[in-house]
């Protein structure tokens, strides 16, 4: 396998150079901060609008700023002195959130717009933007028997309402800041990221965490039943968090991927019914399935075509769903038990609406 450049092997980056992670209080941002900390970086600035007690993870020795990056002056303050900027900040969640709160999702465009301009003015060397598979043309995702999405399938554009359009336009900002102003940007389209430290209750959780929690609840309550959104035939691929953060690191430091959107996802396709069976198997239980057909379903099928990432990086996310789900299920189970025992658990991002 090829050895790709990552932050710790980048010739442009010293261990005490300032790395800014926006959205560091969330799932992926927090995991990315941990990754850089473990690589020996000593000057990491972690920014999130959530108050510190609500951060999903806190990494010792990092500078913490609690501020809303959709405000321009906060974005300017956040990037001061940053050599690299990683934008993981967005108001987002699983289907239950993004189908219902499209305005909140669209408003995340303010974060990237201000942060990118501020980073450019501050002389930041590299800027990473977290895009999504929701940027792809939805008319290509109407059948559970999917043809995996390749990067060119975003155009002609017909992204998912709200969330997907915000991602697509923010991608374009990143592309043009390089084309017109020469700033090195990197753009990854994430395919449904899951793992320990992700949201698992409260309304923003995605299918892997939601199904895990529901199986745990069914066992705990003795109900013997589970509610599944849709008819369970929808298909998806799910990417384990460690593949995601490793992928971000490689993509950001690859000179062949500047300002070039690329899939960052697993190519292991499953139906939601298969995901439920897998979690049942991990938990050692068999449940009666109740299908809620009017629940948020999103697209009928979606998978990641990894031809491009394999070609450029000679790598693709490869944690099997089974291995990742075992870790995720066990982590959610311990969180569930802690919460039941009256201990504080924080992986819920409250839905904050004005007024
Ligand atoms: N969240 C959730 N909770 N989904 C469920 C549940 C449940 O209890 N039961 C079944 N599902 C089904 C949903 O109806 C949907 O068809 C499928 O699982 C996946 O839902 P999801 O994990 O919430 O999110 P999506 O894959 O549809 O969309 C996510 O895609 C990512 C990119 O691939 C988005 O929410 C984005 O967060 C993200 O960019």
Boltz pocket constraint, residues with backbone or C-beta under 6 A from the ligand:
constraints:
  - pocket:
      binder: B
      contacts: [[A, 92], [A, 93], [A, 94], [A, 95], [A, 96], [A, 98], [A, 131], [A, 132], [A, 133], [A, 134], [A, 190], [A, 191], [A, 192], [A, 193], [A, 205], [A, 206], [A, 207], [A, 208], [A, 210], [A, 211], [A, 227], [A, 228], [A, 229], [A, 230], [A, 234], [A, 236], [A, 237], [A, 272], [A, 295], [A, 296], [A, 297], [A, 298], [A, 299]]
      max_distance: 6.0
